[in-house]
Amino acid sequence: MLKKVLPAALAASVLAGATATSVQAAEISANVALTSDYRFRGISQSDESIALQGGFDLGFDNGIYVGTWGSSVDFDSADGFDGSLELDYYVGWGMDIGENSAIDVGYLYYDYPGDDGDEGDYQELYGSFSFHDFTVGMAYSDDYYGETDTFFYYYADYSLGLGETFTLDFHVGFNDLDEDGGFLSNEEDSYTDYSVALSASWLTADFSVAYVGTTLDEKDVFDTDWGEDTVVFTISKSM
């Protein structure tokens, strides 16, 4: 219970401070998406099936933001992780620090309300630095998914505009788990994920096709294809 109360209390505290100085400057945004496979850090969270996703954000002129995001999930092959929903809660601060650079730091809590117990729930601290079209960042969890102890995530992104319509995005990330095995089988304690995505906007919606993969084999992820290379199609709408 304490794990679930802390993020809510933190968000409420930060939100109270933000609204005290920026009530008139608050901006609400929302998003919804349908994807052919919900891949998180390269691993399927929806049993390689379609997932419905969406979220809300409240942002302020001083850079503080609070939000929530959710997705349908399916961990059919993993005992004890039998919920069908992931809900994320986050609070952070982002700001431009020059004409072409920006920073972003925050706290994020992952909640799986339908699971047996709260072994799947975990929290992260994250931070990133962007310069022109490059972004580097990291995330840290003191007790990662499936109670697998300390976890570090390091990543780099590059976004390339192709005219006024298309964008090509490159991503590579390194997942470092402190505990051998963890939620992975075959005693793996680290892996790399990567993706290349082409996106475009059309008729007020955003469309993307991405090639997503990891360095994991079938035997490494519950004897499934969840970490195998695949193509993911997504349609999304921001409001």
N, C-alpha and C positions, 0 to 999 in steps of 0.2 A: 504493500500500500504506500509506503514511504516513497518508493521509486516513482509512483504515479502522481503523488502530491507535489513533489519538489518542482518538476517542470512547470506545472500550473501556477504555483506560487511565484516562481521566478518571472514568468511571463507577465503575471498580474502586476508585480512590483515594477518591472521595467515599463510596462504600458502606462501605469499610473504616473510615473515620472515623465514619460514622453507627452502624455496628454496634458499635463500641467503646464507645459510650455508651448505646445504645438497643436492645440485643439483645432484651430482654424486651418491648419496646414495638412491635416490628415488626408490620405488618399487610399481608397479601397480598390483593390483589383481582384479578379478571379480568373480561373483557368479550368478547362476541362479537356480531357484527351481520351482517345481510344487507340490502344496499341496492340499489335499482333503478339507481343511477348514482352512482359515487364522484366527488363534486365536491370539489375542493380549491381554495379561493380562487376559486370560481366556475367553474373549468374542469374538464371531465370527464377523469378519469384512467383510465377503464375503457371508453373508446370508446362511451359512452352505454349501457353494458350493466350487468348485475348484477355486484356485487362482494361477496366474502366478506371479513370483517374480524374482527380480534380482537387482544387484548393482555393483558399482565400488568403489575401495579404492586406495588412494595414501598415502603410508607410508614412513617415513624417519627414519634414524638411530637414531636420537635424540628423538624418541618416538612420535613425532607429526604425526597425520594422518588426512586426509580429505576424505570424501566420500559421496556417495548418494545411496539410496536404494529405490526401488519402488515395489508396489504390486497392483494388481487389487483388488477392493473392491466393496461391494454392500450393501448399507444400505436402502434397499427397504422399510422397515417399518418406517423409521425415516424421518419426513417431513423436507425439507430444506437441508438434507445431501444426495443429489441424485447423487453425482459424482461417477465415476467408477474407479478412480485412486487415490492412495496415493503415494506421493513422500516425502522422508525424506532426509534432508541435515544435515551433522554433521561434527564437527571438535573437536579433542580431543588430549589428551596426555596420553600415557601408557608406563610404565617402570617397569622392574624387580627391586625389592628393597631387594635383597638377593637371596639365592640359590633357595628358594621354595616359594617366595611371590612376589606379583606384585600389582600395583595400576593403576587405569584408571579413568580419569576425562574428562568431555567434555560438549559440547553444542549440542543439537539436535532440529531441527525444522521440524514439521510435516505439510505438505502442501496437501490440497485436492483441486486441481485446478478445478475440475468440479462442485463443490458445488455452490449453490446460496449464494453469499456473502462469507465471510471468517470466519464464526462462528466455523467451524470445525478445522481451523488452530490453532496451538499452539506451544509453545516452552518449552523445558526442559533443566535443568542442571542435570548432572548425575555423579555418582562416585561409584567406587567399589574397594574392597580389596580382593585379592585372597591369600590363603595359602594352599599349597599342592593342594588337589582336592576340597577344599571348597571356595566358593565365597559369600561375603555379599555385598550388595550395596543399593543405594537409588537413586531416581530421584525426582526432584522438578519442578513444573510448577506454574507460577504466575497466569495463566488463562487457565485451562485445556480444553479438548475437549468439544465443545458445549458451550463455554464461561461459564464454571461452577466454576470459581474462583480458589482459591489455591488448589493444589493437591500435596500429598506426596505418594511416592511408596517405600516400603521397601521389600527387597527380599533376599532369601538365596538359593544357588545352591550347589549341590554335584554331582560330576562326578566319576563314578566307572568303571574302565577298567575291562573287562571280557576277558582275553586272549589278543591276538593281533588283533582280528577282531571286537569284540562287545564293546559297551560302554553303560552303564546304567546311565541316568541323572535324578536327582530329583530336583524339583523346588517348592518353595512356596513363594507367594508374598502377601503383604497387601496393598490394595488400599484405601487411605484416602482422600475423597473429602470434601472440606470445606463447600460446598453448599449442603444442603439437596436436594435429588432428582437428580439435575443436568441432565446429559444425561440418568440417570436411572429413571425409573418410581417407583411408590409406596414409594417415599420419602426415598430411601436408600442413605446413605452417606458414606458407607464403605463396603468393601467385601474382601474376600480372594480368590486368585486363586492358582491353584496347577497343577502339571503335573509330570508324570513319562514317560520317553522316552527311547526306546531301539534303538540304531543306529549301522550301520555297513557300511563298504566300500566294493564295489564289482564292478569290471569292470570299474574302474576310477570314479565311481559315489558313492554318499552317500545316504543311505536309512534309514528311521526312521519310527517307529510307536510309537505314543504317546497317553497316556490316559490323557486328559485335562479336567479340570472342575473348577467350582467356587462355592461359597456358596450362589449364587443368585438363585432365583426361576424364573419360566417363567414370572410371573407378574412383576418382577423387571426390565426386559429388553425389553421394548416395547411390552410386551405380546408375546414374541417369545421364542424359545429354544436356543437362542444365548449364554446363560450362563450355559446351562445344560452340564453335563458330556458327553464326547464323545471320540471317537478314531480318531486320525488324522494320515494320511499316507503322507509322504513327500519323494520326490526324488530330490536331489540337486547335483550340480556340481560346484567345485571351479576351477578357472583358474589363 
